Amino acid sequence: MDADDNPYQAPIAELPKETRPVAPTVIKLTVGLYVATYLLALISALIQGLDAPLLSIPAWVLIGVFTAGISLALLRGKQWARMWVVLLTFIPVISLAAFTPWTAGLIDGGLAMARIVTRIAVGCMMFLPPIRAWFAPVVWRRNP
């Protein structure tokens, strides 16, 4: 038995490499708007004051970590993150129909309306052609 017949020898073939281009500008804009919805909600809670029931620091930190995770997954082209954003866009649509944020006052209502409209825009942007192409299956290619 020579060295070529050894069944325990590591294979010499290389694994295929994942080829994904840099994230397009539209997806970066969408992620920026997604993060802006979190920031608008946080600013609204801070305006209400530290004793407001909407301001729980551990909860806001957890939501911030969650937002960062979803944003990173969107930038990496993960289809599940796209579906998550689309499904959770229904909540602002329902709240826009059921709750009128403009009755809450100029600042609070304006921030709530901006947050809801921004979130709906992010959900709609998930269906733009460049974003759909970004979330298309990854092409695997063998090295020459």
Summary of the structure (lengths in Angstrom):
residues: 144
radius of gyration: 22.3
end to end distance: 30.7
largest distance: 84.8
contacts: 328
relative contact order: 0.18
helix: 66%
strand: 4%
